[in-house]
Structure formats: C-alpha cells, structure tokens
Amino acid sequence: MKTSIRAERRRSGGLLVYLILLVSLQTFLLVVALEGIAAHEPDLARNAAILSVVLFASAAGLRWFVRHD
C-alpha cells in the first residue's frame, strides 16, 4: 500500500525535529568539552567529547537511514 504524501511529510518533519535536537545537544556537549579543557578538567572534557562523537554517529546514521528509506 502506498503511503500518502501528507503522512510522508509528517514523518519527515518529525525526523527533522529529531535531527535538530541531536545537533543542538551535540553543540552543547562540545561547549562543555571546551569548558572542561579551559578549566583543566580532563575527565569532563573527555566524557563530553565521547558523548558528542556518539551523538554525531547517531545523527549521521539517522540521516543515512532517512535518505535510503
């Protein structure tokens, strides 16, 4: 059964909101990592950078999935 154009737009809009949320959270984590470096707190900087990389991978995977769907 073919999906309607309206349902596809709604799904794409929801995924776009999710991607924007992931990218904004990643930006926040990068700022936290930079503040950890500036404050000489290597544990905070390392953990924030690792979480930022994980979020980038999940956003890239979601974008790949949406493009191939």
N, C-alpha and C positions, 0 to 999 in steps of 0.2 A: 504494500500500500504506500502510495506517495504522500509525503508529509506536505502540509500546506506551507505557503510562503510565510504566512503570519507566524506559524509555530517555529519555523526555522529562524526568523528574525528575532523572536523572543529568546530562543536558545542562544543565539549568537550574542545578543545583548547581555544575557546573564553571564556568559563566559568572558565577555569583555570586562564586565564589572569585576569578576573574579581575578582576571589578569591585572587590572589596575590596582586592586587590593594587594596582590602579591608583590608588584613592583614598588608600591609605596612602603610596604613593610620591609622590603629589601633595602630601600633607600634609608629608612630609619636604622636598620642594623648596620649599614655602612657608616653612618654618622656615629653610632655607638662605638664601633670599632676604631674609628679615628679619634674619638674622645678617649678611649682606653689607651691608645698609643700616646696621646698627648699627656695623659695623667700617669704614664709609666705603670700601667696595669696590664701586663701581657696576657693574663688569663681572660680578662674581659674582652680584650681586642681579639684574641684567638677564637674564643667562643662565638662572638658576634660575627666574625668573618666566616667561620664554618657554617653558621646558620644562614648567612647571606648567600653563600655558594649553594647550599641546599635549596633555598628558595629560588635562586636563579635556575637551577636544574629543573625544578618542578614547573616553573613558568615556561621554560623552553619546551619541556615535554608536553605541557598543556597546549601550547601554541602549535607544536608539531601535530598533536592529535586533532586539533580543530581544523588545521589545514588539510589533513588527509581524511577527514570524515565526510 
